[in-house]
Amino acid sequence: MPDEIRTVYYDAGLQVEAYRFVGVKQKFPPHFHDYYVIGFIEGGQRYLECRQREYIINPGDIIIFNPRDVHACEQVDGRALDYRCINIQSQRMMEIAQEITGRSYLPAFAQTVLYQSELAPSLREIHAMICEGESDFIKEEQFFLLMGQLIHEYTDVSACGAYEGGAGFQDVCDYMETNFAGAISLDDLSALAGLSKYHFLRSFTRERGISPYSYLETVRIGHAKKLLEQGTPPADTALLTGFSDQSHFSNFFKRFIGLTPRQYMRIFGNERQMEPVLPTKGAKGV
């Protein structure tokens, strides 16, 4: 069986990341991102669960995750996944919305899967231009045309309200996002929620679609990415984000991001606008 191949490019002009995953067969556990993901399937068939709804996705389908959309997926047809995606940070999405609608806000995409979308070829072309270092003019033109179509057709432009995700247990989530670098216990969180530990675990997971521990670790990974982008060494990043040691941090980071911390640093580690990350074997996480 061939090794999995995962490459990542950062486009400084568009200020987005382009991921390419080939040969992926692992089951991806429930997790979320603090940025938007717009992806498409090129090979394989996957079972996807997002926001407590189930989907079967195939080549030609586009998937869209809002920030904090909890999702998980696994293969169903025995073939490896061939997947591309573009990741857009929330601040950048606000700038894009400003360009397209004249108002700065975070659009909420209501539809997770766009089946056999006519926009898939355009998304594929833009992804290829990012990876191949295409000139900025044509790339930027195609990017904004695509984003304009997605925002106008799949969000409520008239609402223009910030996307917040699920509102349940917001105090608990705020506590984890503020105190992620320290020791946080189940006792702390259940006391804050005013529930027994058992009922808190069940209620939080049912409301948010992810366990409290997985939520905390995902928050920590999000902050770790920012530190690595700034050049903070992995060992220091592990300590600053609340992981018990560098090994635990590296394993968890690779599981959910698909790259080691040091591989991720290479994307932002020099003056080149885009840098490919070497293939990695046995990685996990979308």
MARFILUM-902550 format. One record per residue (C-alpha): residue number from 1; x, y, z. Coordinates in Angstrom, 2 decimals, padded with zeros to 5 digits, m for minus. Layout:
REM MARFILUM-902550
i=NUM x=X y=Y z=Z .
...
***
This chain:
REM MARFILUM-902550
i=1 x=000.00 y=000.00 z=000.00 .
i=2 x=001.48 y=003.39 z=m000.95 .
i=3 x=002.32 y=005.91 z=001.74 .
i=4 x=m000.06 y=008.69 z=002.51 .
i=5 x=000.94 y=012.02 z=000.98 .
i=6 x=000.01 y=015.30 z=002.61 .
i=7 x=001.16 y=018.64 z=001.28 .
i=8 x=000.39 y=022.13 z=002.51 .
i=9 x=000.99 y=025.47 z=000.81 .
i=10 x=000.50 y=028.91 z=002.29 .
i=11 x=m000.39 y=031.64 z=m000.17 .
i=12 x=000.73 y=035.00 z=001.23 .
i=13 x=m001.23 y=036.95 z=m001.37 .
i=14 x=m004.59 y=035.31 z=m000.76 .
i=15 x=m003.69 y=034.64 z=002.90 .
i=16 x=m005.07 y=031.10 z=002.79 .
i=17 x=m003.72 y=027.56 z=003.16 .
i=18 x=m004.14 y=024.87 z=000.52 .
i=19 x=m004.06 y=021.24 z=001.72 .
i=20 x=m003.77 y=018.13 z=m000.45 .
i=21 x=m004.29 y=014.65 z=001.04 .
i=22 x=m003.72 y=011.52 z=m001.04 .
i=23 x=m004.03 y=007.89 z=000.05 .
i=24 x=m005.76 y=008.60 z=003.36 .
i=25 x=m007.70 y=005.70 z=004.87 .
i=26 x=m007.91 y=006.52 z=008.57 .
i=27 x=m011.04 y=007.31 z=010.48 .
i=28 x=m010.93 y=010.96 z=011.59 .
i=29 x=m012.31 y=011.49 z=015.11 .
i=30 x=m014.73 y=014.30 z=016.02 .
i=31 x=m012.92 y=017.64 z=016.04 .
i=32 x=m013.31 y=021.21 z=014.82 .
i=33 x=m011.22 y=024.07 z=013.46 .
i=34 x=m011.19 y=027.75 z=014.35 .
i=35 x=m011.18 y=028.64 z=010.65 .
i=36 x=m013.30 y=027.95 z=007.56 .
i=37 x=m012.60 y=024.87 z=005.44 .
i=38 x=m013.75 y=024.65 z=001.82 .
i=39 x=m012.80 y=021.28 z=000.36 .
i=40 x=m013.64 y=018.82 z=m002.39 .
i=41 x=m013.35 y=015.07 z=m002.90 .
i=42 x=m011.35 y=013.77 z=m005.87 .
i=43 x=m011.25 y=010.08 z=m005.02 .
i=44 x=m012.83 y=007.69 z=m002.56 .
i=45 x=m016.14 y=007.73 z=m000.76 .
i=46 x=m016.53 y=008.94 z=002.81 .
i=47 x=m019.08 y=008.85 z=005.56 .
i=48 x=m019.20 y=012.33 z=007.11 .
i=49 x=m020.89 y=013.49 z=010.28 .
i=50 x=m021.07 y=017.24 z=010.84 .
i=51 x=m023.21 y=019.20 z=013.27 .
i=52 x=m024.94 y=015.94 z=014.19 .
i=53 x=m026.05 y=015.25 z=010.60 .
i=54 x=m024.84 y=012.37 z=008.42 .
i=55 x=m023.67 y=012.46 z=004.80 .
i=56 x=m022.08 y=010.22 z=002.18 .
i=57 x=m019.64 y=012.26 z=000.10 .
i=58 x=m018.21 y=011.33 z=m003.29 .
i=59 x=m015.89 y=012.75 z=m005.96 .
i=60 x=m017.33 y=016.02 z=m007.22 .
i=61 x=m018.85 y=016.99 z=m003.87 .
i=62 x=m017.79 y=020.17 z=m002.05 .
i=63 x=m017.75 y=020.34 z=001.75 .
i=64 x=m017.83 y=023.53 z=003.80 .
i=65 x=m017.05 y=023.73 z=007.52 .
i=66 x=m017.68 y=026.90 z=009.49 .
i=67 x=m015.37 y=027.62 z=012.43 .
i=68 x=m016.21 y=025.27 z=015.31 .
i=69 x=m018.32 y=022.92 z=013.19 .
i=70 x=m017.67 y=019.55 z=014.84 .
i=71 x=m017.09 y=016.89 z=012.20 .
i=72 x=m015.76 y=013.35 z=011.76 .
i=73 x=m015.42 y=011.02 z=008.78 .
i=74 x=m014.31 y=007.57 z=007.64 .
i=75 x=m014.06 y=005.60 z=004.42 .
i=76 x=m016.95 y=003.39 z=003.31 .
i=77 x=m015.86 y=001.96 z=m000.04 .
i=78 x=m012.42 y=000.54 z=000.74 .
i=79 x=m010.63 y=003.12 z=m001.40 .
i=80 x=m008.27 y=005.75 z=m000.08 .
i=81 x=m009.34 y=009.37 z=000.14 .
i=82 x=m008.03 y=011.96 z=m002.33 .
i=83 x=m008.99 y=015.32 z=m000.90 .
i=84 x=m008.15 y=019.00 z=m001.42 .
i=85 x=m009.15 y=021.95 z=000.73 .
i=86 x=m008.57 y=025.64 z=001.26 .
i=87 x=m008.45 y=026.93 z=004.84 .
i=88 x=m009.47 y=030.53 z=005.55 .
i=89 x=m008.92 y=032.19 z=008.93 .
i=90 x=m011.89 y=034.07 z=010.41 .
i=91 x=m010.23 y=037.48 z=010.15 .
i=92 x=m009.45 y=036.85 z=006.49 .
i=93 x=m013.03 y=035.71 z=005.86 .
i=94 x=m014.29 y=039.00 z=007.32 .
i=95 x=m012.09 y=040.84 z=004.82 .
i=96 x=m013.40 y=038.68 z=001.99 .
i=97 x=m017.01 y=039.34 z=003.07 .
i=98 x=m016.23 y=043.07 z=003.12 .
i=99 x=m014.94 y=042.88 z=m000.45 .
i=100 x=m017.98 y=040.94 z=m001.65 .
i=101 x=m020.89 y=042.42 z=000.33 .
i=102 x=m019.53 y=045.75 z=001.56 .
i=103 x=m019.92 y=044.59 z=005.16 .
i=104 x=m017.35 y=043.02 z=007.46 .
i=105 x=m018.83 y=039.95 z=009.14 .
i=106 x=m018.41 y=036.18 z=009.44 .
i=107 x=m020.77 y=034.41 z=007.02 .
i=108 x=m022.53 y=031.29 z=008.26 .
i=109 x=m022.66 y=028.59 z=005.59 .
i=110 x=m025.86 y=026.65 z=006.16 .
i=111 x=m025.10 y=023.72 z=003.83 .
i=112 x=m022.24 y=021.40 z=004.75 .
i=113 x=m022.19 y=019.34 z=001.53 .
i=114 x=m022.76 y=020.67 z=m001.98 .
i=115 x=m023.43 y=017.47 z=m003.91 .
i=116 x=m021.91 y=017.24 z=m007.41 .
i=117 x=m021.38 y=020.98 z=m007.34 .
i=118 x=m020.78 y=022.93 z=m010.53 .
i=119 x=m018.29 y=024.95 z=m008.47 .
i=120 x=m015.97 y=021.97 z=m007.89 .
i=121 x=m013.93 y=022.56 z=m011.09 .
i=122 x=m013.39 y=026.21 z=m010.12 .
i=123 x=m012.29 y=025.23 z=m006.62 .
i=124 x=m009.94 y=022.60 z=m008.07 .
i=125 x=m008.42 y=025.17 z=m010.44 .
i=126 x=m007.84 y=027.71 z=m007.66 .
i=127 x=m006.30 y=025.04 z=m005.44 .
i=128 x=m003.93 y=024.04 z=m008.26 .
i=129 x=m002.94 y=027.66 z=m008.89 .
i=130 x=m002.04 y=028.10 z=m005.22 .
i=131 x=000.04 y=024.92 z=m005.17 .
i=132 x=001.79 y=025.75 z=m008.46 .
i=133 x=002.56 y=029.37 z=m007.58 .
i=134 x=000.38 y=030.90 z=m010.29 .
i=135 x=000.55 y=034.67 z=m010.80 .
i=136 x=m001.52 y=036.71 z=m008.38 .
i=137 x=m003.90 y=038.43 z=m010.83 .
i=138 x=m005.65 y=035.40 z=m012.32 .
i=139 x=m005.53 y=033.53 z=m009.03 .
i=140 x=m007.06 y=036.39 z=m007.05 .
i=141 x=m009.70 y=036.99 z=m009.71 .
i=142 x=m010.82 y=033.34 z=m009.70 .
i=143 x=m010.70 y=033.18 z=m005.89 .
i=144 x=m012.98 y=036.18 z=m005.35 .
i=145 x=m015.40 y=035.06 z=m008.06 .
i=146 x=m015.73 y=031.68 z=m006.35 .
i=147 x=m016.07 y=033.14 z=m002.85 .
i=148 x=m018.67 y=035.60 z=m004.10 .
i=149 x=m020.75 y=032.78 z=m005.52 .
i=150 x=m020.45 y=030.69 z=m002.35 .
i=151 x=m021.36 y=033.57 z=m000.04 .
i=152 x=m024.30 y=034.77 z=m002.13 .
i=153 x=m025.74 y=031.31 z=m002.81 .
i=154 x=m025.09 y=029.46 z=000.45 .
i=155 x=m025.28 y=032.08 z=003.23 .
i=156 x=m027.88 y=034.60 z=004.32 .
i=157 x=m026.15 y=037.80 z=003.24 .
i=158 x=m028.98 y=039.93 z=004.64 .
i=159 x=m028.38 y=038.61 z=008.17 .
i=160 x=m024.72 y=039.64 z=008.30 .
i=161 x=m024.40 y=038.36 z=011.85 .
i=162 x=m021.25 y=036.79 z=013.20 .
i=163 x=m021.23 y=032.99 z=013.08 .
i=164 x=m021.16 y=031.70 z=016.64 .
i=165 x=m021.80 y=027.96 z=016.34 .
i=166 x=m023.67 y=026.18 z=019.15 .
i=167 x=m024.49 y=028.41 z=022.11 .
i=168 x=m024.88 y=025.77 z=024.82 .
i=169 x=m022.31 y=025.72 z=027.65 .
i=170 x=m020.78 y=028.97 z=026.40 .
i=171 x=m019.41 y=029.82 z=029.88 .
i=172 x=m017.62 y=026.47 z=029.99 .
i=173 x=m016.18 y=026.96 z=026.50 .
i=174 x=m015.08 y=030.50 z=027.36 .
i=175 x=m013.33 y=029.16 z=030.45 .
i=176 x=m011.42 y=026.56 z=028.44 .
i=177 x=m010.47 y=029.09 z=025.78 .
i=178 x=m009.18 y=031.51 z=028.42 .
i=179 x=m007.38 y=028.98 z=030.63 .
i=180 x=m006.23 y=026.42 z=028.03 .
i=181 x=m002.57 y=026.74 z=029.04 .
i=182 x=m003.18 y=025.63 z=032.61 .
i=183 x=m004.44 y=022.48 z=034.28 .
i=184 x=m008.18 y=022.11 z=033.73 .
i=185 x=m010.08 y=019.30 z=035.41 .
i=186 x=m013.47 y=017.74 z=034.90 .
i=187 x=m014.31 y=018.92 z=038.42 .
i=188 x=m013.65 y=022.52 z=037.34 .
i=189 x=m015.87 y=022.30 z=034.30 .
i=190 x=m018.75 y=020.38 z=035.86 .
i=191 x=m018.80 y=022.82 z=038.80 .
i=192 x=m018.92 y=025.75 z=036.39 .
i=193 x=m021.84 y=024.10 z=034.58 .
i=194 x=m023.59 y=023.27 z=037.85 .
i=195 x=m023.94 y=019.60 z=036.95 .
i=196 x=m022.58 y=016.29 z=038.14 .
i=197 x=m019.56 y=015.12 z=036.18 .
i=198 x=m021.57 y=012.39 z=034.46 .
i=199 x=m024.45 y=014.65 z=033.43 .
i=200 x=m022.05 y=017.39 z=032.38 .
i=201 x=m020.15 y=015.00 z=030.08 .
i=202 x=m023.34 y=013.70 z=028.49 .
i=203 x=m024.97 y=017.12 z=028.14 .
i=204 x=m021.89 y=018.91 z=026.80 .
i=205 x=m021.16 y=016.19 z=024.25 .
i=206 x=m024.79 y=016.10 z=023.10 .
i=207 x=m024.96 y=019.90 z=022.77 .
i=208 x=m021.55 y=020.52 z=021.21 .
i=209 x=m021.04 y=017.27 z=019.33 .
i=210 x=m017.63 y=016.77 z=020.94 .
i=211 x=m016.44 y=015.76 z=024.41 .
i=212 x=m015.11 y=018.44 z=026.80 .
i=213 x=m011.59 y=016.97 z=026.67 .
i=214 x=m011.55 y=016.90 z=022.87 .
i=215 x=m012.85 y=020.47 z=022.82 .
i=216 x=m010.02 y=021.60 z=025.11 .
i=217 x=m007.35 y=019.79 z=023.10 .
i=218 x=m008.68 y=021.28 z=019.88 .
i=219 x=m008.51 y=024.78 z=021.40 .
i=220 x=m004.92 y=024.07 z=022.44 .
i=221 x=m004.00 y=022.90 z=018.94 .
i=222 x=m005.45 y=026.10 z=017.48 .
i=223 x=m003.25 y=028.23 z=019.75 .
i=224 x=m000.27 y=025.97 z=019.06 .
i=225 x=m000.61 y=026.58 z=015.32 .
i=226 x=m000.40 y=030.33 z=015.87 .
i=227 x=002.75 y=029.96 z=018.00 .
i=228 x=004.40 y=027.69 z=015.44 .
i=229 x=003.55 y=030.17 z=012.68 .
i=230 x=005.43 y=032.79 z=014.71 .
i=231 x=008.50 y=030.55 z=014.97 .
i=232 x=008.07 y=029.30 z=018.54 .
i=233 x=009.95 y=025.96 z=018.94 .
i=234 x=007.71 y=022.90 z=019.37 .
i=235 x=009.00 y=022.20 z=022.89 .
i=236 x=008.12 y=025.71 z=024.04 .
i=237 x=004.82 y=025.59 z=022.18 .
i=238 x=003.86 y=022.41 z=024.03 .
i=239 x=004.44 y=024.09 z=027.40 .
i=240 x=002.68 y=027.31 z=026.43 .
i=241 x=m000.45 y=025.52 z=025.28 .
i=242 x=m000.96 y=023.17 z=028.22 .
i=243 x=000.33 y=019.86 z=026.85 .
i=244 x=002.05 y=017.63 z=029.38 .
i=245 x=005.15 y=017.12 z=027.22 .
i=246 x=006.46 y=017.57 z=023.69 .
i=247 x=005.78 y=013.95 z=022.72 .
i=248 x=002.12 y=014.20 z=023.70 .
i=249 x=001.85 y=017.51 z=021.86 .
i=250 x=003.53 y=016.18 z=018.70 .
i=251 x=001.35 y=013.09 z=018.56 .
i=252 x=m001.85 y=015.03 z=019.10 .
i=253 x=m000.86 y=017.74 z=016.60 .
i=254 x=m000.06 y=015.18 z=013.90 .
i=255 x=m003.28 y=013.32 z=014.60 .
i=256 x=m005.50 y=016.34 z=013.94 .
i=257 x=m003.44 y=018.48 z=011.56 .
i=258 x=m001.81 y=015.69 z=009.56 .
i=259 x=001.71 y=017.11 z=009.97 .
i=260 x=004.31 y=017.19 z=012.70 .
i=261 x=004.77 y=020.56 z=014.44 .
i=262 x=008.13 y=021.03 z=012.75 .
i=263 x=006.67 y=020.28 z=009.32 .
i=264 x=003.95 y=022.83 z=009.98 .
i=265 x=006.58 y=025.44 z=010.94 .
i=266 x=008.24 y=025.08 z=007.53 .
i=267 x=005.23 y=026.66 z=005.87 .
i=268 x=005.99 y=029.94 z=007.64 .
i=269 x=009.69 y=029.46 z=008.34 .
i=270 x=011.35 y=031.55 z=005.59 .
i=271 x=010.78 y=034.34 z=003.09 .
i=272 x=009.41 y=032.15 z=000.30 .
i=273 x=005.75 y=032.81 z=m000.27 .
i=274 x=004.86 y=029.15 z=m000.50 .
i=275 x=006.67 y=026.04 z=000.63 .
i=276 x=005.57 y=022.42 z=000.21 .
i=277 x=005.68 y=020.11 z=003.20 .
i=278 x=007.27 y=016.73 z=002.63 .
i=279 x=004.97 y=013.71 z=002.52 .
i=280 x=004.29 y=012.10 z=005.86 .
i=281 x=003.36 y=008.50 z=006.48 .
i=282 x=000.53 y=007.35 z=008.69 .
i=283 x=m000.66 y=010.81 z=009.67 .
i=284 x=m004.20 y=011.55 z=010.66 .
i=285 x=m006.65 y=014.41 z=010.77 .
i=286 x=m008.50 y=016.79 z=008.47 .
***
